Amino acid sequence: MNGLIVGSGAAGAFGVAGMNDGFLSDAGIMRSSAGAAAGMPFAGMLQTMIQQTSVLDQKASQAGTGLLNGSGVEIHDAMIATQKADMAFELALQVRSKAIGAYQQMMGMQF
């Protein structure tokens, strides 16, 4: 198992279906109804995920800098921020890989 949270619908792709421990609110992902998520085009959802990944990366960078500067950031907070950014990046990478695979499969079809 590669550590991805499996769910149903667009909300499941972000792992919204089963957990809410602050990670999702840090990323800016809010729990939404299935009807609202179904109306969002894939490109918009992908763009939102990339922006949220960038935000988590910036927070991890700030936490690491704060830890090194000695400005009151605890080591566990910096590690948690780094792990959140890493997980978000891995999810984005997996979604990208699946989208490219689906595109290549469609391009290989003969009509």
N, C-alpha and C positions, 0 to 999 in steps of 0.2 A: 504494500500500500504506500502511496507516495505522500500521504499527509493532507490531501485535499478533503474538504468537507463536502459531502455529496448531499444534494437536496433536490427539490423539484422547482422548476420554473426559473425565472431570472433571479429571484431572491436567493435561491439555493446555490446559484453560481458564485455568489459572494459569501456564502455561509451564514446568511441572515436567518435561515429557518430555525436553527437550533441553539444559538448562543448569543448572549449579550453581556459581555464582561468588560465593557469599556473599549475594547479593541475596535469595535464597529463605530462607536461614537468618535474615537480618535481619528478614524479614517474619514469620517463624514458620511458614513453609510447609515442611513436611518431605516428602520423597519417600515416597509410599505406594503400595501395590499397587492395581491397578485394582479388585479386589474390595472393598477397604475403602472406596475413594472412591465406588464405585457404590452402596453402602449408605447414604450420607449424603444426606438430603433436600436439595432445592434451596434451601429457605429457610435451612437450617443452613449450607450452603456459602456462601450469600450473606452471612449474618450474620458468618461467620468472615472472609470477604474484607473486609468493612467494618471489622471490628476490626483486621485486619492493616494496612489502609490507614491507620487512625487511628494505629497504633503507628509506622508509617513517617513520618507527618506530624509526630508528636511528636519523633522522632529528628532530623528535618530542622530543626525549630524549635530544638531544643537545640543542634544544630551551628551554626546561624546565630547564635544568641545567644552561644555560646562564641567564635565567630569575632569578633563585634563587641566582646566584652568583653576579648579578648586572652588568653583562658585556655588557650592551647596548641592550639587547633583549627586545623588547616591549611585553607587555602582550598579545596584540591582535595577534602578530606574533606567539607566543608560542601556543595560543589557536587554531589558524588556522592550524599550523603544527600538533597539537594533533588531531584535527578533521579529517584532511586528513589521518592520520595513522589509526584512528578508522574506517573511511569509507572503506579504503583499506582492513583492516582486516575483516570487516563485509562482503565485497564482496568475499574475499577468503573463508570465512566460508560458505557462501551461495553456491558457486561453488562446494566446497567439499561436502556439503550436497546433492546437486543435483547429483553429480557424484556417490556418495555412493548409493543413492536411485536408480539410473539407473542400477548400478551393481547388487544390490539386486533384482531388478525386472527381470533382465536378468537371474540371477541364479535361480529364481523361475519358469522360463519357462520350460515347458515339451516338449521334442522333440519326 
